[in-house]
Amino acid sequence: MNNTFRHTVPHLILDDFDGRQRVIIEQVVPELDGGKYPIRCMEGELLTVEADIFTDGADTISAAICCRPAGGGEWLRYAMQPRENDRWEGFLPVGKPGRYEYTLEAWIDHFITWKKGLSKKVEAGQDVLLDLRIGAVFVEKAAGRSPEPDALQLKTYAVKMLAPDQSAAVTAASDEALELLMLRYPDKAHATRYEKALALVVETPKAGFSSWYELFPRSWGREPGRHGTFRDCMRLLPLVAGMGFDVIYLPPIHPIGITKRKGKNNALVAGPDEPGSCWAIGSEEGGHKSVHPELGTLDDFRAFVAEAERHGISVALDIAFQCSPDHPYVKEHPQWFRWRPDGTVQFAENPPKRYEDILPLDFESPDWQNLWLELRSIFLFWIESGVTVFRVDNPHTKAFPFWEWAIATIQEEHPETVFLAEAFTRPRLMGRLARAGFTQSYSYFTWRNTKWELQEYLRELSSAPLKYYMRPNFWPNTPDILHEELQTGGRPKFIIRLVLAGTLSSNYGMYGPAYELCEHLPVAPGKEEYLDSEKYEIKQWDLDRPGNIRAEITLLNRIRKENQALQSTSNITFLRIDASAGHEHDWLIGYVKQSSDGQNIILTVVNLDQSNTHGGWLHFPLERFGIDAGSRYRMEDLLGGASYEWHGEWNYIELNPAVMPAHVFRVNFMS
Amino acid sequence: MNNTFRHTVPHLILDDFDGRQRVIIEQVVPELDGGKYPIRCMEGELLTVEADIFTDGADTISAAICCRPAGGGEWLRYAMQPRENDRWEGFLPVGKPGRYEYTLEAWIDHFITWKKGLSKKVEAGQDVLLDLRIGAVFVEKAAGRSPEPDALQLKTYAVKMLAPDQSAAVTAASDEALELLMLRYPDKAHATRYEKALALVVETPKAGFSSWYELFPRSWGREPGRHGTFRDCMRLLPLVAGMGFDVIYLPPIHPIGITKRKGKNNALVAGPDEPGSCWAIGSEEGGHKSVHPELGTLDDFRAFVAEAERHGISVALDIAFQCSPDHPYVKEHPQWFRWRPDGTVQFAENPPKRYEDILPLDFESPDWQNLWLELRSIFLFWIESGVTVFRVDNPHTKAFPFWEWAIATIQEEHPETVFLAEAFTRPRLMGRLARAGFTQSYSYFTWRNTKWELQEYLRELSSAPLKYYMRPNFWPNTPDILHEELQTGGRPKFIIRLVLAGTLSSNYGMYGPAYELCEHLPVAPGKEEYLDSEKYEIKQWDLDRPGNIRAEITLLNRIRKENQALQSTSNITFLRIDASAGHEHDWLIGYVKQSSDGQNIILTVVNLDQSNTHGGWLHFPLERFGIDAGSRYRMEDLLGGASYEWHGEWNYIELNPAVMPAHVFRVNFMS
């Protein structure tokens, strides 16, 4: 018999196949790529799990979500409830960071089926003597599956159900307490277990909520023009911590190549004293596991990391898998590069553009295994120096299978590590990097500027399937990207983009001090590169320059820290704001975030127009957030400082960008 | 190294894992439930296969669909093309009926990548000497992979690409003929194969296109009131064939139980001469493998099947897995039933309703394996008697895993068999039965009556994923269902529902002669049961009764046979029909079907209102059907007989239901 199964129906090939498992479980959500990839959660989340669950005939079903630590341990079960159209739903409370697996289980509950039939028959005035005898057998059997004192109680019910007075017997059978007892000892002999155990990764808190600040250490020398060191940078830590950031991200800290070094503003030839781009990694002084001597020693770096930690800040390193022509790998591992017929190594190019200071690694090398091991060892090296956060440069130009393997194997030993993918590329590649294991992803936020663009993008990010695997990190600027809006929008636009980044996404960051100083000059009209970019030269920053927005950044970061609602990204709901009746406002964007316990509700409204005051009617659908529609509530503007009493669902708001282009309201209920 | 993979990244556990396979293939469509179920096609179909295909970096990709007979044989390859956003598409020409498997393959084409770079560099005026040397190596290597004379030709190109005159060398490198040659011998050393081989079942033609006629043989006795026999029924075959049907479907032909037999109009007690319901299967005279003696012998039945075959008609048997209390199984296999504490077998019930003449089989029996084998053997028994088409009664009240196993194992030996699921139940269950292997499914058509209901339902059926596994069969009536519309709509409504069933769905059927005689009386107001239902008594039918619609049925079946466009269901496109400008008509419904070769185009318009004439402007988006927008064309009404010359996309149509409530136009092009 079993052989016949094996032959023809592949998925019935199970050693413990039992044809009496009549319940079907399918179309499980979340499930990524047929279970190939884990879904990601944060501790404390209540994960909604859905599935189609049904059986032949009219029997009543019970179903549960089962969850346990990956690879073993006891299954914990959470009851599911039927919704519409055979769709079931349950909630899985997500535990401590780590890897888990979950699956579903469902079974026919013959007792409940029987009880429903009994009540209909009684209602129709039918004799139910025989039915009661049948039901008593279910109860007796449950007694056999249960410990004392429940067993005794069940046996007592079974006796009562056989009472000569049929109405008394029916009363006993219909007792709510009996049903509760029976639900505790179901007959799961023929229960169906969903065929896959799905992976669930609960991530370290920093994966879900982080505020990044990028800076170039070399610009922080104690004297003007002098190359800054890690020791010099220590004085910045109180400042950065004071602004409320918890990740400080450094561009590559390794020795910089000499050959084909780029000069100021990306000039093809560098002058003798120019520092070069720190992304042209490697020189005679070492490669990816070395520190650029002008920054200090490895010990200096470790001291910097330790000092940052004391300020509650993680140091993020920039890992860029590419080499300057002077990188030691070129001589030590020539097989990891593509050689040209003239005996030179192929440099990076995007024809007709050439990047001669950068040699890409060849992921099609016959020696790919050693290449993979070496690249992974770079992460491990820095992890040993105390680094747990990595910003990975252009991961979409390295083979995807490498990331999948490298991140999974590193996180097995170091689950606290965070990998941010710096990929500004096509959607499918971004998605795949996230599924390959990157904890966070740079995003299209920089280029989502209108109300409609922002809403559409956030809806995509906060919906299935993206919300299960991609954690965006919103950056209003980077050393590579000064968006046109910032070039022309002035200080109010910097505040607008700051508030959007920090309230739309729980992970956000900025390249400073360019951002807080509102640096806005591009290298040329129509370009997104900064003029005199810090990538190619040592800068001197006056942090107290008039017009800076340090106070606003500090305030926003405090609001983020104090309000749990802002520590998640997928909990967003956009609100309607009308310019006039029935006509939606183009410039005012509004959205609510609510913490998973429902208590913390933050309503943000931003005027996207930095030049004009706008007002409109905002619709706050109270009941959707568990608020009684008739209640009065106080809107406390955490950003502007004012406080307003609202009632009803429609309220007028107005924002003058010259004063403050946004409200970040906390909703407070009045007794 | 490999051990590390195995440990952490489950889906990289492949013996032939090669990290250099840089191309990613995912989100393949069609793929049902992660590849668990096959998709279904008809011979001659061109199956569109899509996937996300991309790689790291900027290299150019080639991709192909691979298909071969299930379990082995040579892979045939069909090139795919990139569409938007890394989505690729290809077309798989579906072969002869049988089981196949398909998968995808993609690889980086270094030559094409190189060639694109070359052309950009040349355009930018760069020196390309070194590039030409690199390219020549690709061409030489391809020569090594190719047979003569292509090898020689490639070698010649390689030489030309090294010509001292760079412009001549570039010309050689850019030769279209070289590219075509190179595409024939790609370097697939690191090609990615999609991780699953997906199953594809090409079904027997009758699975996709069939016209069913249901009749009760016992009503066709030669003398009024006498029980009809198979021999008597032979005289009906020319008539049914003449009407254009190719399946004749008989309700259960087995011995009928005596105990609790139902009388006329489902009366609880049958009179001594009443024949009973033929779904109460089994008596002392036998069970599911026996013939009801009053119908004749097994040999008579076989003769009937053979005679039907001579008329091009398949005989479909009704397989109902349930037993009358007199069925031999009750004594022979008591373990297949549920016994009650009073020593009786549990009958079917839907509390408070009782069906005491029907005993359900217990799919939770400890002896389930033998039950499964016995039930399957019933199909095999009738297959041996020449039956290949089965209508299965209420399959959704039997365990789903049974169907999956039974149909798969039967079809392995008998791929020509067709199983029609008679399940009028919830959508998930209907879908699962189709995926479990049922060839065709009864549908909700009977209860989809308004324009919007019909459009929405057909859109669902003709879209992914349903179109890949569910083949609906549209029945305007059955012995159980006389829809209210037919009770009150008169002859025009019978024609309306006939035309809808036969043009919306390539598989359709009717319960005759009730349908062609426009029988319309229900057993009681608000009920869908027929008055004096043939299910409980022997009827006498006057096939020539005035007002019958036999001519219309005959014509419609001929139109279906002569027009390939109507032999598929998922090829439907609904058209807009306006009552006035910009206001869509409520009563006129219009749709186009086009054959896969594009040549046969049928445009159907139905007036859903049987009482009033309606006219409107119909929009026929010519270019979507490959028709030049400026062309003139003749609309030949195959149903009404008239012919109209149309031009442009908007044309006026009008239908008087008293004359003919529908047009079935064939589009003829004029030179």
Interface residues (C-beta under 8 A of the other chain):
Chain A: M1 T4 F5 H7 T8 V9 H11 L12 G19 R20 Q21 R22 I24 E26 Q27 D33 G34 G35 K36 D52 F54 T55 D56 G57 A58 N85 D86 K116 G117 L118 K120 K121 E123 A124 Q126 L130 R133 I134 V137 H190 R340 P341 D342 E349 N350 P351 P352 F363 E364 S365 W368 Q369 W372 L373 H396 T397 K398 A399 F400 P401 F402 E404 W405 A408 T409 E412 R426 P427 R428 L429 R432
Chain B: M1 T4 F5 H7 T8 V9 H11 L12 G19 R20 Q21 R22 I24 E26 Q27 D33 G34 G35 K36 D52 F54 T55 D56 G57 A58 N85 D86 K116 G117 L118 K120 K121 E123 A124 Q126 L130 R133 I134 V137 H190 R340 P341 D342 E349 N350 P351 P352 F363 E364 S365 W368 Q369 W372 L373 H396 T397 K398 A399 F400 P401 F402 E404 W405 A408 T409 E412 R426 P427 R428 L429 R432
